[in-house]
Amino acid sequence: MKKILFLVCPFSQSEALIKKTFTGSHLYMTGMGGYLNFQDEKFADALTRIIIKEKIEAIHLVQNTDCRFIHEVLSENKNLEYPVQNTLKKLLSENEPQIKSMDSKHQMTIHLASLMIKEVSANIHKSDLLKETIENKKIEINGTLIQPKANKLSSFNLNQPSILA
């Protein structure tokens, strides 16, 4: 059984569904909207030490379709005070024609959450220390999308270069 580190938003209340789906003893790290500053050298060093000490074999970047930050950005709320909101707004802006053409707000939410997962993955790989550790230890990076209303959790691998493009 793989030991997994889940990066989750503390507001998402996703742990129950994660624990139901992924049995075993795993670690959780929280950041607003699942967004953490991997470019901070002290943080990257501490995270690397945790990965090595705890023998982490996979990292799951978790987003939840009930995320209030995603919904605030999609509703064009102007009071964006947190870095995660600004990142989501940037992702929405860069992908607006595609997102706004979707049939439902739920589809837009899923797409923006998936884009956020890919953004967090790309940010992890911008840290030379984390990138080297992930490559040397052959750690899987996965995106995990939780849809609480449907009681659904789906994961996808992000180690493949085509996913990051």
C-alpha positions in Angstrom: 0.0 0.0 0.0 1.4 3.4 -1.0 2.0 6.1 1.5 0.3 9.2 0.2 0.6 12.9 1.0 -2.6 14.7 0.3 -2.4 18.5 -0.3 -5.9 19.8 0.5 -7.8 22.9 1.3 -8.8 23.0 5.0 -12.2 24.5 4.1 -13.1 21.7 1.7 -13.8 19.0 4.3 -12.6 16.4 1.9 -10.8 14.1 4.3 -13.8 11.8 5.0 -14.2 10.9 1.3 -10.4 10.6 0.9 -10.2 8.2 3.9 -13.1 6.2 2.6 -11.4 5.8 -0.8 -7.7 5.5 0.1 -7.3 3.2 3.1 -4.1 3.2 5.1 -2.1 5.7 7.0 -1.6 8.8 5.0 -0.5 12.4 5.6 -2.4 15.6 4.9 -1.0 19.1 4.3 -3.4 22.0 4.1 -3.3 25.3 2.2 -6.1 27.6 1.1 -7.6 26.1 -2.0 -4.8 23.4 -1.9 -2.4 26.1 -3.0 1.0 26.3 -1.3 4.2 28.3 -1.9 6.6 25.7 -3.2 9.1 28.4 -4.2 9.8 29.3 -0.5 13.1 27.5 0.1 12.4 26.8 3.8 9.0 25.4 3.0 10.4 23.3 0.1 13.2 22.0 2.3 10.7 21.1 5.1 8.4 19.4 2.7 11.3 17.4 1.2 12.3 16.2 4.6 8.7 15.1 5.3 8.6 13.2 2.0 11.9 11.4 2.7 11.3 10.7 6.4 7.7 9.5 5.9 8.7 7.5 2.8 6.0 9.2 0.7 5.3 7.3 -2.6 2.6 9.5 -4.0 1.4 13.1 -3.7 -2.3 13.9 -4.4 -3.2 17.5 -5.3 -6.8 17.7 -4.2 -9.5 20.1 -5.4 -13.1 20.1 -4.4 -16.0 21.2 -6.7 -17.6 22.8 -3.6 -14.6 25.1 -3.1 -15.8 28.5 -2.2 -12.7 30.1 -3.8 -13.6 28.6 -7.2 -17.2 29.6 -6.9 -16.3 33.2 -5.9 -14.0 33.5 -9.0 -16.6 32.0 -11.3 -19.2 34.4 -9.9 -16.8 37.3 -10.7 -16.6 38.3 -7.1 -14.3 41.4 -6.9 -13.3 40.9 -3.3 -10.4 38.5 -3.9 -8.0 38.8 -1.0 -6.1 35.5 -1.0 -3.3 34.3 -3.4 -5.3 31.2 -4.3 -8.2 33.5 -5.5 -5.8 35.5 -7.7 -4.3 32.3 -9.1 -7.8 31.0 -9.9 -8.8 34.3 -11.5 -5.6 34.2 -13.7 -6.5 30.6 -14.8 -10.1 31.7 -15.5 -8.8 34.7 -17.5 -6.4 32.5 -19.5 -9.1 29.9 -20.3 -12.2 32.1 -20.3 -13.6 31.4 -23.8 -13.4 27.7 -23.2 -14.8 27.8 -19.6 -17.6 30.3 -20.4 -18.8 28.2 -23.3 -19.5 25.2 -21.1 -23.1 24.1 -20.6 -23.2 24.3 -16.8 -21.6 26.0 -13.8 -20.7 22.5 -12.6 -18.7 21.8 -15.7 -17.0 25.2 -15.4 -16.2 24.3 -11.8 -14.7 20.9 -12.7 -12.6 22.5 -15.4 -11.3 25.3 -13.2 -10.5 22.9 -10.4 -8.6 20.7 -12.9 -6.7 23.7 -14.1 -5.8 24.5 -10.5 -4.5 21.0 -9.9 -2.2 21.3 -13.0 -1.1 24.7 -11.8 -0.1 23.4 -8.4 1.7 20.5 -10.1 3.7 22.9 -12.3 4.6 25.0 -9.2 5.9 21.9 -7.4 8.2 21.3 -10.4 9.5 24.9 -10.3 11.2 24.0 -7.0 14.5 22.4 -7.9 14.7 20.7 -4.6 11.2 19.2 -4.8 11.5 18.3 -8.5 14.8 16.5 -7.8 13.3 14.6 -4.8 10.2 13.6 -6.8 12.3 12.4 -9.7 14.9 10.6 -7.5 12.4 8.9 -5.3 10.1 8.2 -8.2 7.1 9.8 -6.4 3.8 9.8 -8.3 2.1 13.1 -8.6 -1.7 12.8 -9.0 -4.6 15.2 -9.2 -7.6 14.3 -7.2 -11.0 15.9 -8.0 -13.7 15.6 -5.4 -17.4 16.1 -6.3 -19.1 15.9 -2.9 -22.7 16.3 -4.1 -22.1 13.2 -6.3 -20.0 11.5 -3.5 -17.4 11.0 -6.3 -13.6 11.1 -6.2 -11.5 10.8 -9.3 -7.7 10.8 -9.6 -5.4 11.2 -12.6 -1.6 11.0 -12.9 0.3 14.2 -13.5 3.8 12.7 -14.0 3.1 12.4 -17.7 4.5 15.5 -19.5 1.4 15.8 -21.8 -0.8 16.4 -18.7 1.4 19.4 -17.7 1.3 21.1 -21.1 
